[in-house]
Amino acid sequence: MTYVALNAAGRGYQATLRSLTKTPLAAALALSAALPVHAQTNAAQTTLPAIEVNASRLDIPPFDVPAALSVVQVDPGNAGRPGVNFSEVLAGVPGILARDRQNYAQDEQISIRGFGSRATFGVRSIRVYMDGMPATLPDGQGQVSQFNLDSADRVEVLRGPFSVLYGNAAGGVVQLYSADGTTVPQTTLGVYGGSYDSFRFSADTRGIIGPVDYNIAASEFLSGGYREHSRVRRESDNAKFGIDLGEQRKLTVVLNRFSQPEAQDPLGLTRAQVDQNPRQATAVATQYNTRKSAEQNQLGLIYEQALSHADELRAMVYYGQRDITQYLSIPPSVQANPLQSGGVVSPETHYGGADLRWTHRGELGGGDYETVLGASGDYQIQHRTGYENFVGSTLGVMGALRRNEDDNVDNVAQYAQFYWHFTPRWSVLLGLRHDEVRFTEHDFYITPSNPDDSGHVNYSATTPVLGLQYRPSDDLRLYASVGNGFETPSYDELGYRSDGQAGLAFNLKPARSHNDEVGAKWQITRGIELDAAAFRADTHDELTVATNINGRATYQNVGHTRRQGVELSATGELAPDWRLSVGYTHLKARFLDGFLTCTTTPCPVPTTPVAADSRIPGVPEDYGSLRLEHGNGSGWREGVTVTGVGSVTVNDIDTQRAAGYGLIDVDAGYTFNLSDTTRLDLSARVNNLANRRYIGSVIVNDGNGRYFEPGPDRSMMFGARLRF
């Protein structure tokens, strides 16, 4: 893997990305008008055979995978949702919990079976992919803000042991796939408006011209925010082109852009502040004008070729750049410490990688088998600077330089999978992966009172997995699986030492886990599937927050933890035009060993005890959701969504909790067929129909006691979509 060459090529792509997406919404509208409505496929072209793609990397239906795998078709507008938050499409999916923070400066908080609950921003402990390309950096930090739901076809959520085949920080895997171009060209224009001065505008056009199918989407979202000081503006654009090269070869090109020039951060609230006024912002949020801006551009290429009737080759390469500037509320008095890195964080990250995969299918012992061999390499080159957030007596502005370093990561991996349907009723799935992850820091901010923090650390792991499935009948699958996983600290966790001393926390060790699962999949009728799974994940050297004060967290390894529980889900057609999706999770997440933690900083010696068998914070013991809808694509449609989440502890020492809650959302819409080729969809949606007060998410172990991020009161959203 030549990372330098990939990065150099990527920098060239960057200029192209910026020029293509300078005015995304206008460009998409212009393109939709310019593309010929009568465009048709070239019948002479040879096309690749249809292959079912899923998170198992194998050409087998999800029903036959010995793992908990949910596939969700994406069309948020059909439920009157604007398509802004990833949580909008997850109703009825068990195991995964996406908590809308009402704080676009921190992204959604996503956990799978308790993994990822500690994340104070972004996504941790879960691998995120978009159109087969990583949206998780090699250090394990990811985000879903760049997901474009207008162009999406489906979301796949993989839980349990087989997640480890995706490497570092794979407590679960979330993948979003964009739809292919349609045979009949189609353009959709959408506009939504609702409570808290929220508006969203979108355009999507897709079709086929000769050997090229295309799907191009662009959107803009603006909101004043439910809480004070939570205004946001963001743009999301995605373009996917599938090019049929003939002779069973295909090239897929994916361009993605995410721009968030403004996202105010209201910060968390204390319990007293929530009781007084849940819509308020913390006083220091306005005092320091806490906010975040982000810009990300990414380009990816996927080449697929059928070498023979039994062999296929897939090669993928991608490059991206993500720039962030975030203003924190750290007071000047704290920044008087010469080892403190300021109150403005500004990382500029270049990242990329490649993956090469060979698939072979054949027959062995009278049964079909499939083998996958692959290798991948990913890198991130992050130039991180920090500045004081004051100039003189003026707060919330960029001041003197306090941090200047390169935080680089390389991850090289090899993996293999073998699936064998060795008898009509039995099949086995084996997997093995080896990862080498290297963190290297180069410190350029060196003063007499701030020594050189440069250093490096290497992590490696070999993670096996085994799954066995039994088929008592055509409609029933029973399976068991087992596997080992690992999770390195990310740079955000390595960035600061809990003892207040100089240097990065290279003393942190990776968390290593052992995962077991047994489950059943039952096709009750031709339209309804019922899934059930029992699982347990034991982890040692768990990474947990040591201190989290003034917006800056430090981490430590603790002893053993256990996450165990059950999942139930049912999806399908209850009756003609009636659809149901329901999922429930019971989860017991505990620290098996007691440990000491810090509640103040600096903290040379942890002194506050956390008892054995304490709950892992941020993880509810029970949660679930239900979506019931009626309609057939024309005329009236109606739907109801019910969500329930149990109480959670907010810190390791369990001094406070966020109460559980239940929410009911209702929506209705009507489709006008204006002509044979034009439809108008009107929709209305009411969220939190009962106007319940609740805590949408928590900031785990916040040192200021500002744990709580309230969810919105009753709110409404109205939308219109024109399709032609």
Secondary structure, 3 states (H helix, E strand, C coil): CCHHHHHHHHHHHHHHHHHHCCCHHHHHHHHHHHCCCCCCECCCCCCCCCCCCCCCCCCCCHHHCCCEEEEEECCHHHHCCCCCCHHHHCCCCCCEEEECCCCCCCCCEEEECCECCCCCCCECCCEEEECCEECECCCCCECCCCCCCCCEEEEEEEECHHHHHHCCCCCEEEEEEECCCCCCCEEEEEEEEECCCEEEEEEEEEEEEECEEEEEEEEEEEECCCCCCCCEEEEEEEEEEEEECCCCEEEEEEEEEEEEEEEECCCCECHHHHHHCCCCCCHHHHHCCCEEEEEEEEEEEEEEEECCCCEEEEEEEEEEEEEEEEECCCCHHHHCCCCCCCCEEEEEEEEEEEEEEEEEEEEECCEEEEEEEEEEEEEEEEEEEEECCEECCEECCCCCEEEEEEEEEEEEEEEEEEEECCCCCEEEEEEEEEEEEEEEEEECCCECCECCCCEEEEEEEEEEEEEEEEEEECCEEEEEEEEEEEECCCHHHHCCCCCCCCCCCCCCCCEEEEEEEEEEEEECCCCEEEEEEEEEEEEECCEEEEEEECCEEEEEECCEEEEEEEEEEEEEEEECCEEEEEEEEEEEEEECCCEEECCCCCCCCCCEEECCCEECCCCCCEEEEEEEEECCCCEEEEEEEEEEECCEECCCCCCCEECCEEEEEEEEEEEEECCCCCEEEEEEEEECCCCCCCEEEECCCCCCCCCEEECCCCEEEEEEEEEC
